[in-house]
Amino acid sequence: PSYELYLGDGSVLKSRRVVCALGPMFQTGEVFWETSLRRELGDNFPSDRLLHAQEIVPWISEKTWNTTTPMRLLVVGGGITSAQLALFASSSRASWCSSVTLVQRSAMLERQFDIESKWMGPGRGKFLDDFYKLNMTSRAYALKEARKGGSIPPEIAVQLRAGRNGLILREEANVSSVHWNKNHFVVKLDDGSPT
């Protein structure tokens, strides 16, 4: 069987396989505290202050602030994307940015690839045969276990831990609450400490 995907410009893509890359937790969209803040603040939600991965590089590159109080940048995530964004922001820090903090839910998982070599190595044929015999729920669980969340290559982990350019790394910390206080976010971690 083949699938047809109709694009907005009227063209059609045909494929025998379709991959839905929804992330390891099969979730998209906002985190709980973002949804809560949007509800609480309504039209006053500071959308220019809360950025997602695809928005941050252009924002850092283009943003100029005429402010006497430099802002702090908080990056929340535990994988390669968040690590690269934090390093990029700290290395290209402009006058508007006083510090960059990277908060990761778990201890940093250092490995070259997001999955173990048994998924890619010489014995993968038998391994994948067994995987495809599983039902969909078991496959989803196996994939989640294989990936274990975000991973960071060792050479990037070294840069993060070095704390160059004032980069602050907080491992094994969860965001427990976020509030908007007139012109800035107040973020607390699960240990009660502010960021």
PyMOL commands that set and color helices and strands:
alter all, ss='L'
color gray80, all
select helices_A, chain A and resi 32-44+47-49+53-62+80-91+117-119+124-132+136-147+154-162+164-166
alter helices_A, ss='H'
color red, helices_A
select strands_A, chain A and resi 3-6+12-15+71-76+97-103+167-170+175-181+184-189
alter strands_A, ss='S'
color yellow, strands_A
deselect
rebuild
show_as cartoon
